[in-house]
Amino acid sequence: MRSAILNITFDSTDPQRLAAFWSQVTRHPASFHDVPGNPFWTVGGEGGVRLVFVRDPEAKTTKNRLHLDLVPQDGSQAAELARLQSLGAHIQDDRRTKSPGGWVILTDPENNEFCLESD
């Protein structure tokens, strides 16, 4: 027996806004699910893991213990970094010229960390 990952869930103060950001990052559509008592947004999931965004009124206060690693698909790391910043991501630590390195640590609009790996 084994388990499969269904969702990667983000607690969020504004799930719609965060789902819109990650929809633009991944270029997968965001969908609203109006489940009584548990409304949520999803991104992706077409044959793979989906990102889920649920409302949580508590603000994020510490470093993530889990994060996503992204890799550019259609261009250079520099071009993808510029695109992510234009969507609202912020650089937390640029490790492209450091050792160990090669990646950039970013935050999304609710300060969740994620990495952009080299192309």
N, CA, C and O of each residue as an XYZ file, in Angstrom:
476
protein
N       0.844     -1.167      0.000
C       0.000      0.000      0.000
C       0.894      1.237      0.000
O       2.001      1.225      0.538
N       0.393      2.286     -0.608
C       1.113      3.563     -0.622
C       0.109      4.693     -0.656
O      -1.081      4.480     -0.888
N       0.593      5.879     -0.426
C      -0.241      7.080     -0.529
C       0.298      7.958     -1.638
O       1.499      7.970     -1.906
N      -0.587      8.688     -2.275
C      -0.211      9.638     -3.315
C      -0.540     11.041     -2.830
O      -1.502     11.239     -2.089
N       0.251     12.003     -3.246
C      -0.011     13.398     -2.885
C      -1.127     13.920     -3.781
O      -1.020     13.893     -5.007
N      -2.181     14.388     -3.164
C      -3.317     14.962     -3.885
C      -3.166     16.463     -4.016
O      -3.317     17.015     -5.106
N      -2.866     17.133     -2.896
C      -2.808     18.591     -2.854
C      -1.559     19.069     -2.132
O      -1.006     18.369     -1.284
N      -1.135     20.250     -2.476
C      -0.234     21.046     -1.651
C      -1.076     22.247     -1.255
O      -1.466     23.048     -2.104
N      -1.355     22.370      0.043
C      -2.329     23.348      0.528
C      -1.644     24.539      1.171
O      -0.726     24.385      1.977
N      -2.102     25.729      0.803
C      -1.615     26.986      1.348
C      -2.701     27.582      2.236
O      -3.819     27.814      1.776
N      -2.385     27.829      3.492
C      -3.261     28.644      4.329
C      -3.055     30.083      3.888
O      -1.921     30.503      3.659
N      -4.129     30.839      3.768
C      -4.018     32.158      3.173
C      -5.038     33.123      3.767
O      -6.162     32.736      4.085
N      -4.635     34.378      3.911
C      -5.602     35.391      4.338
C      -6.486     35.820      3.167
O      -7.598     36.304      3.381
N      -6.007     35.649      1.930
C      -6.775     35.986      0.736
C      -6.565     34.889     -0.313
O      -5.760     35.059     -1.228
N      -7.288     33.761     -0.187
C      -7.064     32.629     -1.085
C      -7.265     32.947     -2.566
O      -6.550     32.411     -3.412
N      -8.216     33.800     -2.885
C      -8.448     34.131     -4.286
C      -7.242     34.843     -4.881
O      -6.810     34.521     -5.989
N      -6.700     35.807     -4.151
C      -5.529     36.554     -4.638
C      -4.318     35.645     -4.779
O      -3.584     35.738     -5.763
N      -4.102     34.760     -3.800
C      -2.947     33.875     -3.858
C      -3.112     32.841     -4.976
O      -2.141     32.508     -5.657
N      -4.318     32.338     -5.167
C      -4.573     31.409     -6.275
C      -4.329     32.101     -7.615
O      -3.782     31.492     -8.534
N      -4.728     33.365     -7.733
C      -4.492     34.109     -8.979
C      -2.995     34.252     -9.250
O      -2.554     34.107    -10.390
N      -2.214     34.536     -8.208
C      -0.756     34.648     -8.367
C      -0.179     33.324     -8.873
O       0.548     33.304     -9.865
N      -0.502     32.220     -8.194
C       0.067     30.928     -8.575
C      -0.488     30.437     -9.910
O       0.183     29.676    -10.608
N      -1.686     30.852    -10.275
C      -2.217     30.539    -11.596
C      -1.360     31.198    -12.673
O      -1.055     30.583    -13.695
N      -0.977     32.440    -12.444
C      -0.119     33.134    -13.401
C       1.284     32.529    -13.426
O       1.893     32.424    -14.491
N       1.797     32.134    -12.269
C       3.132     31.518    -12.207
C       3.152     30.228    -13.014
O       4.044     30.021    -13.838
N       2.170     29.359    -12.780
C       2.171     28.031    -13.405
C       1.473     27.986    -14.761
O       1.626     27.026    -15.517
N       0.709     29.029    -15.058
C      -0.113     29.090    -16.265
C      -1.161     27.980    -16.316
O      -1.531     27.494    -17.384
N      -1.628     27.594    -15.115
C      -2.766     26.688    -14.972
C      -3.929     27.508    -14.436
O      -3.716     28.427    -13.646
N      -5.156     27.197    -14.846
C      -6.290     28.000    -14.391
C      -6.573     27.830    -12.895
O      -6.327     26.772    -12.315
N      -7.087     28.882    -12.300
C      -7.561     28.842    -10.914
C      -9.058     28.563    -10.941
O      -9.782     29.066    -11.800
N      -9.513     27.748     -9.983
C     -10.935     27.405     -9.898
C     -11.408     27.563     -8.463
O     -10.710     27.205     -7.515
N     -12.618     28.110     -8.325
C     -13.234     28.247     -7.003
C     -14.133     27.047     -6.744
O     -14.869     26.609     -7.629
N     -14.069     26.511     -5.511
C     -14.891     25.374     -5.101
C     -15.686     25.815     -3.881
O     -15.124     26.025     -2.806
N     -16.984     25.953     -4.054
C     -17.857     26.464     -2.997
C     -18.432     25.310     -2.182
O     -19.623     25.009     -2.255
N     -17.560     24.674     -1.407
C     -17.977     23.572     -0.542
C     -18.526     24.178      0.748
O     -17.821     24.953      1.395
N     -19.748     23.859      1.142
C     -20.312     24.446      2.363
C     -19.401     24.237      3.572
O     -19.032     23.110      3.904
N     -19.053     25.332      4.212
C     -18.182     25.283      5.375
C     -16.704     25.191      5.052
O     -15.875     25.287      5.958
N     -16.348     25.007      3.784
C     -14.950     24.878      3.406
C     -14.718     25.348      1.967
O     -14.267     24.558      1.136
N     -15.012     26.604      1.654
C     -14.741     27.088      0.300
C     -13.225     27.182      0.080
O     -12.474     27.516      0.996
N     -12.792     26.883     -1.143
C     -11.362     26.951     -1.434
C     -11.136     27.172     -2.922
O     -12.048     27.019     -3.734
N      -9.907     27.533     -3.261
C      -9.470     27.739     -4.636
C      -8.438     26.680     -4.976
O      -7.693     26.235     -4.102
N      -8.386     26.273     -6.237
C      -7.358     25.344     -6.692
C      -6.665     25.895     -7.931
O      -7.218     26.707     -8.673
N      -5.436     25.426     -8.127
C      -4.662     25.704     -9.340
C      -4.055     24.376     -9.770
O      -3.456     23.671     -8.958
N      -4.209     24.035    -11.041
C      -3.631     22.803    -11.562
C      -4.462     21.590    -11.219
O      -5.668     21.676    -10.992
N      -3.784     20.452    -11.187
C      -4.448     19.213    -10.844
C      -4.841     18.363    -12.035
O      -5.321     17.243    -11.855
N      -4.652     18.859    -13.236
C      -5.006     18.087    -14.429
C      -4.005     16.940    -14.590
O      -3.043     17.047    -15.351
N      -4.240     15.851    -13.870
C      -3.343     14.716    -13.949
C      -2.125     14.826    -13.043
O      -1.237     13.975    -13.097
N      -2.072     15.844    -12.223
C      -0.941     16.016    -11.320
C      -1.395     16.579     -9.991
O      -2.590     16.662     -9.707
N      -0.441     16.959     -9.195
C      -0.724     17.546     -7.892
C      -1.330     18.929     -8.104
O      -0.885     19.676     -8.975
N      -2.329     19.265     -7.323
C      -2.910     20.605     -7.428
C      -2.522     21.430     -6.207
O      -2.284     20.901     -5.122
N      -2.467     22.724     -6.416
C      -2.260     23.670     -5.333
C      -3.635     24.084     -4.834
O      -4.517     24.396     -5.633
N      -3.823     24.089     -3.517
C      -5.104     24.438     -2.910
C      -4.880     25.614     -1.972
O      -3.884     25.671     -1.250
N      -5.824     26.553     -1.994
C      -5.717     27.774     -1.198
C      -6.960     27.901     -0.338
O      -8.073     28.044     -0.844
N      -6.754     27.845      0.974
C      -7.859     27.924      1.934
C      -7.683     29.160      2.804
O      -6.566     29.629      3.021
N      -8.786     29.672      3.292
C      -8.746     30.867      4.144
C      -8.280     30.497      5.548
O      -8.774     29.551      6.162
N      -7.324     31.265      6.031
C      -6.842     31.164      7.415
C      -6.528     32.587      7.850
O      -5.620     33.210      7.300
N      -7.260     33.114      8.826
C      -7.086     34.522      9.209
C      -5.763     34.831      9.909
O      -5.392     35.998     10.039
N      -5.044     33.794     10.362
C      -3.781     34.040     11.049
C      -2.691     34.395     10.039
O      -2.540     33.724      9.018
N      -1.940     35.445     10.327
C      -0.851     35.862      9.457
C       0.326     34.887      9.575
O       0.560     34.309     10.637
N       1.051     34.715      8.485
C       2.261     33.890      8.501
C       3.299     34.594      9.360
O       3.511     35.798      9.218
N       3.951     33.848     10.255
C       4.910     34.478     11.167
C       6.292     33.850     11.160
O       7.230     34.444     11.693
N       6.451     32.662     10.570
C       7.753     31.999     10.578
C       8.111     31.498      9.193
O       7.300     31.538      8.268
N       9.345     31.026      9.070
C       9.836     30.463      7.820
C       9.052     29.203      7.469
O       8.663     28.435      8.349
N       8.824     29.001      6.166
C       8.191     27.759      5.701
C       9.085     26.570      6.038
O      10.310     26.673      5.968
N       8.490     25.465      6.395
C       9.236     24.223      6.572
C       9.165     23.380      5.292
O       9.844     22.359      5.179
N       8.360     23.801      4.354
C       8.194     23.146      3.067
C       8.099     24.258      2.039
O       7.460     25.281      2.287
N       8.729     24.071      0.886
C       8.602     25.089     -0.156
C       8.624     24.421     -1.524
O       9.023     23.265     -1.661
N       8.190     25.167     -2.528
C       8.195     24.689     -3.907
C       9.485     25.132     -4.590
O       9.971     26.237     -4.350
N      10.037     24.274     -5.438
C      11.164     24.623     -6.296
C      10.637     24.690     -7.721
O      10.050     23.730     -8.220
N      10.845     25.820     -8.368
C      10.410     26.018     -9.750
C      11.623     25.985    -10.666
O      12.727     26.342    -10.254
N      11.422     25.562    -11.896
C      12.471     25.590    -12.906
C      11.874     26.198    -14.174
O      10.772     25.825    -14.574
N      12.594     27.138    -14.816
C      12.067     27.757    -16.037
C      11.808     26.709    -17.123
O      12.596     25.781    -17.310
N      10.701     26.875    -17.826
C      10.339     25.944    -18.894
C      10.548     26.522    -20.282
O      10.834     25.775    -21.218
N      10.414     27.827    -20.439
C      10.418     28.417    -21.783
C      11.429     29.539    -21.941
O      11.276     30.380    -22.828
N      12.445     29.573    -21.114
C      13.408     30.657    -21.209
C      14.447     30.543    -20.117
O      14.577     29.508    -19.464
N      15.173     31.608    -19.930
C      16.269     31.622    -18.967
C      15.767     31.875    -17.546
O      14.640     32.324    -17.336
N      16.616     31.581    -16.599
C      16.313     31.862    -15.202
C      16.110     33.364    -15.008
O      15.199     33.774    -14.289
N      16.937     34.177    -15.632
C      16.817     35.629    -15.491
C      15.486     36.135    -16.032
O      14.853     36.993    -15.417
N      15.060     35.611    -17.175
C      13.785     36.038    -17.755
C      12.625     35.601    -16.870
O      11.673     36.358    -16.675
N      12.698     34.384    -16.335
C      11.617     33.904    -15.467
C      11.591     34.680    -14.153
O      10.517     34.956    -13.618
N      12.763     35.034    -13.631
C      12.818     35.845    -12.416
C      12.131     37.184    -12.645
O      11.358     37.636    -11.800
N      12.405     37.818    -13.771
C      11.761     39.101    -14.091
C      10.241     38.928    -14.194
O       9.488     39.778    -13.717
N       9.790     37.835    -14.812
C       8.349     37.585    -14.936
C       7.709     37.381    -13.565
O       6.648     37.940    -13.288
N       8.349     36.581    -12.703
C       7.809     36.331    -11.372
C       7.730     37.616    -10.554
O       6.756     37.837     -9.834
N       8.749     38.458    -10.662
C       8.713     39.740     -9.951
C       7.600     40.626    -10.481
O       6.964     41.343     -9.708
N       7.353     40.592    -11.777
C       6.271     41.408    -12.338
C       4.899     40.928    -11.858
O       3.936     41.695    -11.862
N       4.811     39.660    -11.443
C       3.562     39.106    -10.919
C       3.370     39.399     -9.435
O       2.277     39.207     -8.903
N       4.431     39.867     -8.760
C       4.322     40.195     -7.341
C       5.258     39.434     -6.428
O       5.200     39.615     -5.212
N       6.124     38.582     -6.973
C       7.113     37.878     -6.149
C       8.226     38.840     -5.744
O       8.522     39.803     -6.453
N       8.837     38.565     -4.594
C       9.941     39.386     -4.090
C      11.142     38.502     -3.805
O      10.998     37.396     -3.283
N      12.330     38.992     -4.149
C      13.548     38.254     -3.867
C      13.843     38.324     -2.373
O      13.880     39.403     -1.782
N      14.052     37.153     -1.776
C      14.452     37.081     -0.382
C      15.958     36.838     -0.269
O      16.610     37.398      0.613
N      16.517     36.004     -1.160
C      17.949     35.713     -1.163
C      18.346     35.278     -2.563
O      17.851     34.270     -3.067
N      19.233     36.031     -3.192
C      19.715     35.704     -4.533
C      20.995     34.894     -4.392
O      22.038     35.434     -4.023
N      20.920     33.604     -4.684
C      22.053     32.700     -4.499
C      22.667     32.290     -5.834
O      23.371     31.283     -5.906
N      22.411     33.054     -6.884
C      22.940     32.675     -8.202
C      24.458     32.714     -8.264
O      25.052     31.952     -9.027
N      25.101     33.568     -7.492
C      26.564     33.660     -7.545
C      27.220     33.194     -6.249
O      28.417     33.407     -6.058
N      26.464     32.566     -5.360
C      26.988     32.104     -4.080
C      27.241     30.600     -4.124
O      26.767     29.900     -5.019
N      27.991     30.125     -3.148
C      28.249     28.697     -3.037
C      27.811     28.223     -1.657
O      28.291     28.777     -0.668
N      26.927     27.229     -1.526
C      26.220     26.615     -2.652
C      25.210     27.591     -3.224
O      24.752     28.507     -2.541
N      24.880     27.388     -4.451
C      23.959     28.335     -5.060
C      23.467     27.906     -6.416
O      23.473     26.728     -6.776
N      23.037     28.913     -7.158
C      22.460     28.680     -8.470
C      20.978     28.989     -8.509
O      20.371     28.972     -9.579
N      20.383     29.273     -7.354
C      18.940     29.500     -7.283
C      18.650     30.852     -6.648
O      19.540     31.513     -6.112
N      17.383     31.244     -6.721
C      16.911     32.476     -6.099
C      15.755     32.102     -5.181
O      14.827     31.406     -5.593
N      15.813     32.569     -3.928
C      14.725     32.351     -2.987
C      13.804     33.561     -3.081
O      14.236     34.702     -2.914
N      12.524     33.294     -3.350
C      11.528     34.345     -3.518
C      10.404     34.151     -2.510
O      10.315     33.114     -1.853
N       9.556     35.154     -2.398
C       8.324     35.032     -1.624
C       7.153     35.433     -2.506
O       7.268     36.302     -3.371
N       6.020     34.775     -2.265
C       4.792     35.117     -2.978
C       4.110     36.280     -2.254
O       4.656     36.778     -1.270
N       2.942     36.726     -2.704
C       2.289     37.885     -2.067
C       1.932     37.716     -0.590
O       1.653     38.708      0.082
N       1.933     36.481     -0.066
C       1.677     36.279      1.365
C       2.921     35.780      2.096
O       2.826     35.179      3.166
N       4.090     36.037      1.503
C       5.400     35.734      2.100
C       5.717     34.255      2.234
O       6.532     33.882      3.078
N       5.098     33.399      1.430
C       5.492     31.993      1.371
C       6.738     31.881      0.491
O       6.763     32.392     -0.629
N       7.770     31.209      1.006
C       9.004     31.082      0.270
C       8.886     30.031     -0.835
O       8.195     29.023     -0.687
N       9.581     30.295     -1.948
C       9.750     29.304     -3.003
C      11.055     29.617     -3.716
O      11.572     30.730     -3.616
N      11.587     28.637     -4.436
C      12.878     28.824     -5.102
C      12.710     28.754     -6.605
O      11.888     28.002     -7.128
N      13.507     29.553     -7.280
C      13.620     29.480     -8.734
C      15.009     28.911     -9.023
O      16.028     29.551     -8.763
N      15.022     27.711     -9.558
C      16.280     27.027     -9.857
C      16.853     27.534    -11.184
O      16.188     28.251    -11.931
N      18.096     27.146    -11.455
C      18.723     27.556    -12.720
C      18.128     26.762    -13.868
O      17.599     25.665    -13.687
N      18.230     27.346    -15.051
C      17.674     26.714    -16.252
C      18.620     25.681    -16.803
O      18.319     25.045    -17.813
